[in-house]
């Protein structure tokens, strides 16, 4: 992994990412399309990293 692919830390707090996850579920009525599922998976990874205060890989 190159240093350019890393941000200096989480750009958003775990709370911010969690709110986006909740909004995604509300918007889709709990039924995730393939595209929404991919977005959800990225959000969960970002949330977990933010929760731990880790450096996250830029998408």
C-alpha positions, 0 to 999 in steps of 0.5 A: 500500500503506498503512502499516497493511498492513506489519509492522515486519519478518519475524515469523519467521526464514527458517529457521522458515518453511522448516521450515513449508514442509518440514512442509507437503510432508511432511504432503501427501506432496508432492501439494499440493491447491489450498488447500495450494498457496496456503499454500505460495505464501504461505510461499515469499513470506514465506521470501524476504522473511525471507531478505532481511530485508525488510518483509513485507506482512501477510496 
